[in-house]
Amino acid sequence: MSTSLLYHGWGIRDYKYLSTRYEKGQVIFVVEPNPDHLQCPVCKGSDWVFNGFRWRTLHGLPIGNRRVLIETKIPKLQCHQCDCITEIDPPFAEPYRTYIAALEQYAIELCRITTIKGASQISGLSWHVVKNIDKRYLKKKYSKISIKDIRHIAIDEFAVRKGHRYMTDIVDLQTGRILYVANGKDSTAIIPFLKRFKRRNSMALEAIAIDMSVPFTCAVRDTLPGVPLVYDHFHIMQKMNEQLDALRRRLMHTMHEDQKRFIKGIRYLILMGDKKLEETDRNKPGSKQRLEQALAINEPLNMAYYLKEKLRLLWDQTNWNQGQTFLNEWCIEAVSTEIPELQKMAATLREHYDGILNYFHYQISTGPLEGLHNKIKTLKRESYGFRDEEYFKLRLLALHESHYALLRI
């Protein structure tokens, strides 16, 4: 066999090819180091003599579905210059590893395009070995992520398992990559990362998109008081839907049985937007008519539904001045209805007044995080949970460079 093939195929250079064997469906290449290229690893001297050797077997890159093993001599040298006796490990494999460096790199590349189980089957390495290879690679690459030139970030939490177990992630809105993941959803989860921005003398960060979470708001204002907050409009509409549903439940207790017949079962219809309602009506004809009948017999519910849909138009305004005027008029109209739920919503909007209107300056939201959270759900579902939390976090940091839809750990 040509030594060029050993080099280009398996990264083995400065070694002599001895023989090839075929055992149990495996291809075994036997090699030994070229004496002309050996030197003492301590003093780099070339005045040495052999003092014995041992054999070491390493997994190599497979040939098709055939496993390849590399059997190499590990010579023991006695140096005349420094008088030390040392074994010479092969340069194409890390010490104490059972595989060559080329196979390790191959497994890392496979993990970007397939699952760990798939990478294990293709490479011939065990599931745990592939996982440990990928973990070492990710830990080295993402031990510290640069925050240079980051202008806009978004912060949100996601559930990792039942029992109110949450993690918080921070995403760069320009690149869509996850910058930071921490346990919990309180202020202590994000303060360590925010302090990295505070320590920089020239801070490029312009704005932060968050929901109306009190812990996140307090953490950002305390750590980065000069950075504007932008409250996500999807979460604002979620707050509005919560108040609308609270009103529906309260009214149900005061209605007669014949009126309840119209109101009962419209919870999801009343919380839908116009586009979603039209789509539902096409799939289930009569849905829109049921909602209109329910609203027609109940004026407070009708008014709340009208204001809910009107609030959606806030983010269609073209500039900050129009947005301010629209928001002020909406709050006045909501308070004038004397409906407690709408008055509470108006108070919430006024409390977050600046953060809501900052949208017209920066045009950012936590929307990209929702797409990432769907990928995270797929990651958890396909892996049937995760046993190594550190590795799970590393996989989240590398989520942007994965090129397959269904991700398993």
C-alpha positions in Angstrom: 0.0 0.0 0.0 1.2 3.5 -0.8 2.1 5.7 2.2 0.4 8.6 0.4 -2.9 6.7 0.8 -2.3 6.3 4.5 -1.6 10.0 4.7 -4.5 11.3 2.6 -7.0 8.7 3.9 -6.2 8.4 7.6 -3.8 11.3 8.3 -0.8 8.9 8.9 2.5 10.4 7.9 6.2 9.5 8.5 5.1 5.8 9.1 5.9 2.7 7.2 3.2 0.4 5.9 3.9 -3.2 6.9 0.8 -5.4 6.0 -3.0 -5.7 5.8 -5.2 -8.3 7.5 -8.9 -9.0 7.2 -10.6 -10.4 10.3 -14.3 -10.6 11.2 -15.3 -8.1 8.5 -12.6 -5.6 9.6 -9.7 -4.2 7.6 -6.5 -4.0 9.7 -3.5 -2.0 8.6 -0.2 -2.6 10.3 2.3 0.3 10.4 5.4 1.4 12.3 7.2 4.7 12.6 10.0 5.6 10.2 13.3 5.6 12.3 14.6 8.5 10.2 11.9 10.8 11.6 12.1 9.8 15.3 13.7 12.0 17.9 13.7 12.2 21.7 10.6 14.0 22.8 12.4 15.5 25.8 15.6 17.0 24.3 14.7 16.7 20.6 17.9 14.8 20.1 18.5 12.2 17.4 21.1 10.1 19.2 19.1 7.3 20.5 18.7 3.5 20.5 15.6 1.2 20.5 14.7 -0.2 24.0 11.8 -2.3 23.0 8.2 -1.6 21.7 4.6 -2.5 22.2 1.6 -2.6 19.9 -1.4 -0.2 20.0 -4.6 -0.7 18.1 -6.7 2.4 17.0 -10.0 2.8 15.2 -9.6 4.5 11.8 -11.9 6.0 9.3 -14.2 3.3 7.9 -14.1 2.1 4.3 -17.8 2.0 3.4 -19.4 -0.2 6.0 -16.1 -1.9 6.9 -14.5 -1.0 10.1 -10.8 -0.1 9.8 -8.2 -0.7 12.6 -4.7 0.7 12.6 -2.1 -1.4 14.4 1.0 0.6 15.1 4.2 -0.1 16.9 4.9 2.2 19.9 8.7 2.2 20.2 10.6 2.9 23.4 13.7 5.0 22.9 16.7 5.5 25.1 18.3 8.8 24.4 22.1 9.1 24.7 22.0 12.9 25.2 19.6 13.2 28.1 19.7 9.5 29.2 15.9 9.2 29.4 13.8 6.3 28.2 10.5 7.4 26.5 7.7 5.9 24.5 6.9 7.6 21.2 3.1 8.0 20.8 1.8 8.3 17.2 1.2 11.9 16.1 -2.1 10.9 14.4 -3.8 10.0 17.7 -4.2 11.6 21.1 -2.7 9.7 24.1 -5.1 7.3 25.8 -7.6 7.5 22.9 -8.8 4.4 21.1 -9.2 6.2 17.7 -7.1 8.3 15.4 -7.5 12.1 15.1 -9.0 11.9 11.6 -11.9 9.7 12.9 -12.5 12.1 15.8 -12.9 15.0 13.3 -15.1 12.8 11.1 -17.4 12.1 14.1 -17.6 15.9 14.9 -18.7 16.6 11.3 -21.3 13.9 11.4 -22.8 15.3 14.6 -23.6 18.5 12.7 -25.6 16.7 10.1 -27.1 13.7 11.9 -27.9 12.4 15.3 -25.4 10.9 17.7 -26.9 7.5 17.1 -26.4 8.0 13.4 -22.8 9.3 13.8 -22.1 6.2 16.0 -23.4 3.8 13.3 -21.5 5.5 10.5 -18.2 6.0 12.3 -18.2 2.6 14.1 -17.6 4.3 17.5 -19.9 3.7 20.5 -22.7 6.2 21.3 -20.9 7.4 24.5 -17.6 7.8 22.7 -19.2 10.0 20.0 -21.0 12.0 22.6 -17.8 12.7 24.5 -16.0 13.6 21.3 -18.7 16.1 20.4 -18.9 17.5 24.0 -15.1 18.2 24.1 -15.3 19.9 20.7 -18.3 22.1 21.8 -16.8 22.9 25.1 -13.6 24.1 23.5 -15.4 26.1 20.8 -18.1 27.7 23.1 -16.3 28.1 26.4 -16.5 31.9 25.9 -18.6 33.5 23.1 -17.5 36.9 21.9 -20.0 39.7 22.4 -18.2 42.2 20.2 -20.3 44.2 17.9 -23.6 42.7 19.2 -26.3 45.4 18.8 -29.6 43.8 19.6 -30.3 40.8 21.9 -33.5 39.1 23.0 -34.2 37.3 26.4 -36.8 34.7 27.1 -37.3 31.5 29.0 -38.4 28.0 28.0 -39.5 24.9 29.8 -37.1 22.0 30.0 -39.2 19.5 31.8 -42.4 19.1 33.9 -42.5 20.5 37.4 -41.8 24.2 36.4 -38.2 23.6 35.4 -37.1 26.4 33.2 -34.0 27.7 31.4 -33.3 31.2 30.1 -31.6 31.8 26.7 -30.2 35.0 25.3 -30.1 35.3 21.5 -28.2 37.7 19.1 -31.0 39.0 16.9 -28.6 39.8 14.0 -27.3 36.3 13.6 -30.0 34.2 15.3 -27.5 32.3 17.4 -27.9 31.6 21.1 -25.3 33.5 23.1 -26.0 32.2 26.6 -28.1 29.6 28.4 -28.7 29.4 32.2 -30.9 27.5 34.6 -34.0 29.3 36.0 -36.0 32.3 34.8 -35.2 34.9 37.4 -32.8 37.8 37.4 -29.9 35.7 38.6 -30.1 33.7 35.4 -29.1 36.6 33.1 -27.1 39.0 35.3 -23.7 37.2 34.8 -24.1 37.6 31.1 -25.3 41.2 31.2 -22.3 42.1 33.3 -20.0 41.2 30.4 -21.5 44.1 28.5 -21.1 46.4 31.5 -17.4 45.6 31.7 -16.8 46.7 28.1 -15.7 50.3 27.7 -17.2 50.7 24.2 -20.6 49.0 24.3 -22.2 48.4 21.0 -25.5 47.1 22.5 -28.4 49.3 21.4 -31.5 47.6 22.7 -32.8 44.4 24.4 -36.1 42.7 23.5 -37.9 40.9 26.4 -41.4 40.0 27.5 -42.9 41.9 30.4 -41.2 39.7 33.0 -40.5 41.7 36.2 -37.2 39.8 37.0 -35.8 40.3 33.5 -36.8 44.0 33.5 -35.2 44.6 36.9 -32.1 42.8 36.0 -31.5 44.8 32.8 -32.3 48.1 34.4 -30.0 47.5 37.4 -27.1 46.0 35.3 -27.4 48.1 32.1 -29.4 51.2 33.0 -28.6 53.0 29.8 -29.8 50.3 27.4 -33.5 50.7 26.2 -35.9 47.8 26.7 -38.3 46.7 23.9 -41.3 44.8 25.2 -42.4 42.0 22.8 -45.8 42.7 21.2 -46.7 39.0 21.1 -46.4 38.9 24.9 -48.4 42.1 25.2 -51.2 40.6 23.2 -51.0 37.5 25.4 -51.6 39.7 28.4 -54.6 41.2 26.6 -56.0 37.7 25.9 -55.6 36.8 29.6 -57.7 39.8 30.6 -60.3 39.0 27.9 -60.5 35.4 29.2 -60.8 36.6 32.8 -63.8 38.8 31.7 -65.4 35.9 29.9 -65.2 33.7 33.0 -66.6 36.5 35.2 -69.5 37.1 32.9 -70.3 33.4 32.8 -71.2 33.5 36.5 -73.8 36.3 36.0 -75.6 34.9 32.9 -78.8 33.0 32.5 -78.6 29.4 31.2 -79.8 30.4 27.8 -77.1 33.0 27.5 -74.4 30.6 28.7 -75.4 28.4 25.8 -73.9 30.9 23.4 -70.9 31.9 25.5 -69.8 28.3 26.4 -67.2 26.8 24.1 -66.1 30.1 22.4 -63.0 30.6 24.6 -60.5 29.8 21.8 -62.5 31.6 19.2 -62.6 34.9 21.2 -58.8 34.8 21.7 -58.0 34.3 18.0 -57.0 37.1 15.7 -59.0 37.8 12.5 -56.7 35.8 10.2 -56.7 32.8 12.5 -60.5 33.1 12.9 -61.0 33.1 9.1 -58.8 30.0 8.7 -60.7 28.2 11.5 -64.0 29.1 9.9 -62.9 27.6 6.6 -62.0 24.3 8.4 -65.0 24.4 10.7 -67.8 26.3 9.0 -70.0 28.3 11.5 -67.2 29.2 14.0 -67.3 32.8 13.0 -71.1 32.9 13.2 -71.0 31.4 16.8 -68.6 34.1 17.9 -70.7 36.9 16.4 -73.8 35.5 18.2 -72.0 35.4 21.5 -70.7 38.9 21.2 -74.1 40.3 20.1 -75.8 39.2 23.3 -73.1 40.5 25.6 -72.0 44.2 25.3 -68.9 44.1 27.7 -67.5 41.0 26.0 -68.1 42.6 22.6 -66.4 45.8 23.7 -63.4 43.9 25.1 -63.1 41.9 21.9 -63.2 45.0 19.8 -60.4 46.7 21.9 -58.4 43.5 21.7 -58.4 43.5 18.0 -57.8 47.3 17.9 -54.7 46.9 20.1 -53.1 44.7 17.4 -53.1 47.8 15.1 -50.6 49.6 17.5 -47.6 47.9 15.8 -48.9 48.9 12.3 -48.3 52.6 13.1 -45.5 54.1 11.0 -43.6 56.0 13.6 -43.1 56.8 17.3 -45.5 59.8 17.3 -48.3 57.9 15.7 -47.7 54.9 18.1 -47.8 57.2 21.1 -51.1 58.8 20.0 -52.7 55.5 19.3 -51.6 54.0 22.6 -52.9 57.0 24.6 -56.2 56.9 22.8 -56.5 53.1 23.4 -55.9 53.5 27.1 -58.4 56.3 27.5 -61.0 54.2 25.6 -60.3 51.1 27.7 -60.6 53.1 31.0 -63.9 54.7 29.9 -65.6 51.3 29.4 -65.5 50.9 33.2 -64.7 47.2 32.7 -62.2 46.2 35.4 -60.2 43.8 33.2 -59.8 46.5 30.5 -58.8 49.1 33.1 -56.2 46.7 34.4 -54.8 46.2 30.9 -54.6 49.9 30.4 -52.7 50.3 33.6 -50.3 47.5 32.5 -49.7 49.3 29.2 -49.0 52.6 30.9 -46.6 50.9 33.3 -44.6 49.6 30.4 -45.2 52.7 28.3 -41.6 53.5 27.2 -40.7 49.8 26.5 -43.7 49.4 24.2 -43.0 52.5 22.2 -39.3 51.7 21.9 -40.5 49.2 19.2 -40.8 52.1 16.8 -37.1 53.0 17.3 -35.6 49.5 17.0 -38.2 47.2 15.4 -37.1 44.1 17.4 -39.0 41.5 19.3 -38.5 38.1 20.9 -40.2 36.4 17.9 -37.0 34.7 16.7 -36.7 33.0 20.0 -40.0 31.3 19.5 -38.6 29.5 16.4 -35.5 28.5 18.3 -37.7 27.2 21.2 -39.5 25.0 18.7 -36.1 23.5 17.6 -35.3 23.0 21.3 -38.5 21.1 21.8 -37.6 18.9 18.9 -34.2 18.4 20.4 -35.7 17.3 23.7 -38.4 15.2 22.2 -36.2 13.3 19.8 -33.6 12.6 22.6 -36.3 11.5 25.0 -34.9 13.9 27.5 -31.3 14.5 28.4 -29.0 13.1 31.0 -26.0 15.5 30.7 -27.2 19.1 31.4 -23.8 20.6 30.4 -23.9 18.8 27.1 -27.5 19.9 26.5 -26.5 23.6 27.0 -23.6 23.2 24.6 -25.8 21.7 22.0 -28.1 24.7 22.3 -25.2 27.1 21.8 -24.3 25.1 18.6 -28.0 24.9 17.4 -27.3 27.5 14.7 -24.7 25.3 12.9 -26.9 22.1 12.9 -28.2 21.3 9.4 -30.9 18.7 10.1 -34.5 19.0 11.2 -34.8 16.3 13.8 -32.1 16.6 16.4 -31.4 13.8 18.9 -28.9 13.8 21.8 
